[in-house]
């Protein structure tokens, strides 16, 4: 029986994420991202589904200023530290990495994940990192 990872150990800087999950690597790393300023059951299910597609799931989480730019004033409902801690507590999530841009493109280009999963409300056309 494996011991679950402490959620605090899953909160990684970009450098730590690249060291732990960057290339070269032996495990299949899947990436997902979002504001996740609220966490309804469907999002939890999505994270578990994303994790099932690889050996590790790295979650890029928008910083508070990014959420505000994307979602409007009064957002995020929950601040970054609270969101990151709750998400890191999920068994499906292996790492939470903050990004402050409006898109995770720079993080995706640095990590070079084996797969990228996004919610069903987004189409591949126009999604950053999806290719043309």
N, C-alpha and C positions, 0 to 999 in steps of 0.2 A: 504494500500500500504506500503510495507516494504522499508526502506531506504537501498540502496546498501552499502556494507561494504567498507570503505576506503581501497584502495590497500595496503597502508603501514601497516594496521592492519592484513593483511594476510601473511606478511613475518614473519615466526615464527622460533624460535630456536627449537632444538629437544625437549627440556624441555617444551616449550610452546605448541608445537604440541601434546605431550603426555598428557599434562594437559587438553587441549581442546578437543582432539579427541581420546585419548587412552581409554583403557578398565578400568573399566566397562563404558559402554555408552549406550544410548538409540537409537541413530541414526545409520544408516548403513553408514559406512565409506568406501569409495572406494579409492584406492591408484593407482597412476600411476607415472612414472618417465621418465627422459630423459635428454639429454644434451640441447636440444632445443636452440642451439646457433643461429639458424635462425627459423623463425616462419611462414612457408607457410600456406595458407588457410586450407590445409588438416589436419595439426596438430591442428588447432583451432577446426575444426569439430570433430576430435578425442577426444579432451578434453571435448567438449559438450556431446558427446556420453558417455564417461566414467562417467561424472557427472550424467547423466540420470539413471545410474545403482545403485545409492545410494542416501543418503540424503546429504552427504558431499563428496567433492573430495579433497584429499591431494595430492599435487604434489611434489615428491622428485626431486630436481634439482641438477645436477652435478655441483660442483665447477669448476672454470677455469682450475686448474691443472689436474683434472680428465678428463675434456673435451680434453685437450691437449694430455693426454696419450692415450685416446680412438680414437681421430679424427686426431691427428698429429699436427705438427708445423703449426703456422698460425691460429690455432683455439683456442678458440672460436671466431667466427666472432663478436659476441657481448659478452661483459663481464658479469659476474654473476649479478652484481647490476642492470644493464639494463635489462637483461633477466628476473630476478625475478620481477622487477617492472612491466614490460609489462604483464607477465603472471598473476600476482596478480590483474591486472586491468581487467582480463576476468571474467565475471559473473560466468562462470562455475567452476572456481577455488576458493576453500574456504581457502586453505592454501598452501604456498610455503615453503618447508623446504630444506635447503642445505645439501648435503652430499658430502664428499670429497674422498670417496673410489671410486673404479671403478664400483662397483655395489651398489645397495641400500639395500643389504641383512640385514645389522645391523639395518637400519631404519625400514624395514618391520618387522623384529623380535621384535623390540621395540613397534611399533604401533599396530601390529596384526590387519590389516585391514580386513573388511568383504569380500572385493573383491580386486583383483589386475588386472588392465587393461594395456595391452601393445599394441603397434602398430601392424598393420597387417603384417609388414615386419619381425616380430619375431615369431618363433614357440615355443610352450611350452617346447619342449625338450631342455634342456640346459639353460633355462632362470632361473636366480637366484630367489629363492623364490617360484618357481612353483611346487616344489615337484617332486617326481620321478614317 
